[in-house]
Amino acid sequence: MPESLDAALTEVRALLLDPALTRAVAAGRRRGQRPSVVRAELRPVALKAGTRLQISTSDGVRPYTRNVVPGADADAAVDALLAEPFGNWHVETAGVTLQLRVTKSGEAQVHRAAASRPAAGPDGHDRAKEYLLDPGDPIFAEIGGSAAKRRQVDAFLRALAATLPDDLTGRLRVVDLGCGNAYLTFAAYRYLTGRGLDVELVGVDVREDQRRRNSELAERLGWGDRVSFVAGTIADAVVEPAPDLVLALHACDTATDEALARAVRWQARWILAAPCCHHDLAAQLRARPAPAPYALLTRQGILRERFADVLTDALRAGLLRAHGYRAEVVEFVDSRHTPRNLLIRARRTGGDPGTGGGATRAERAPGGPADDGLPDEYRQLVDQWQVTPRLSTLLADHPAPTDSH
């Protein structure tokens, strides 16, 4: 329920000045207002002269850090930050986590929970393994809190944290393609706003009943003005403006390709895709003989399916690289919990061959479609196995960047 903003900020002030403070972040902006800095982070630090309150701010270009003495100096510095029209405050102490968001009407939407990280001293060393989203967070009462789900949420958030730069600030537009019941969608929003980002998130699912259910849940959580859902296909759902971050978690078979293709067309800065099922290339491998000397790889059905999984995701990563992304295939959830445990993680580099995006002239074979921007190793692989990846078809009219030198 909305609360008085003044009362909520008074509570935030007490936590910021509490010796048990571990970390706090302020970011975003209120409607029609703009803070003098885009982000502020506070934490205690242990110096030779004693404990200080370290305040790091950024104007979006360069950071500025100062250490203030507890007492009058810290009180004044905290009051100055609280006077800024930040849209979000995230505060963690040894015992409590508080998330404050200023609504469009100028009220405070506040979530309070047990600390989302273990107690730590000013040296920053935690005394126990931490979850990125506390298992006791109230969000789990809405999305479900089984041990398996908490593990998957934590694994996903760690992958997300590893993808985004630590110094990311300001507004972040996110779309989750094929969001289903959206529990990872909501977890992403909770985590990202906890980092002090101003997040706008859209979930896409083909089912209208899922759209209604997820929209109702967003309203119950108090996020209805920042988290929205649309019913439509991954390929055609209307999403405006284009997102910075694209999620596609367990979209089945070629639905993952449709999500990757939209992300490339949007020129999204980051992509996280967890593929599920790889029927398309498996069927193509069944329909034609394997090139010599690889018949043993596809003769047995179970081996052919597993090889199709590897080949599909390797070609997807290669196509992303050719279209200006640094792409990695990493473990998502531990294989003890699910066999579908791979994650394609990509960061746009703008097609600079020196940073892993696009193809260099040396990688493009002479003859044939030499201007398609695709690496020679990719084209040799698809030619040898006589396969046509769905992602290449979807991006056929979206040529990869080529080396202009």
Secondary structure, DSSP 8 states (H G I E B T S, - for coil): --B-HHHHHHHHHHHHTSTTEEEEEEE---TT---SSSEEEEEEEEETTEEEEEEEEE-SS-EEEEEE-TTHHHHHHHHHHHTS--SEEEEEESSEEEEEEE-TTS-EEEEEEE-SS--B-TT--BSS---SS-TT-THHHHH---HHHHHHHHHHHHHHHHHS-TT--SEEEEEEET-TT-HHHHHHHHHHHHTT-EEEEEEEES-HHHHHHHHHHHHHTT-TTTEEEEES-TTT----S--SEEEEEEEETHHHHHHHHHHHHHT-SEEEEEEE--HHHHHHHHHS---TT-HHHHSSHHHHHHHHHHHHHHHHHHHHHHTTEEEEEEE-S-TTT-S--EEEEEEE-TT-GGGT-SB-GGGS-SSSSTTS---HHHHHHHHHHT---HHHHHTTTS---B---
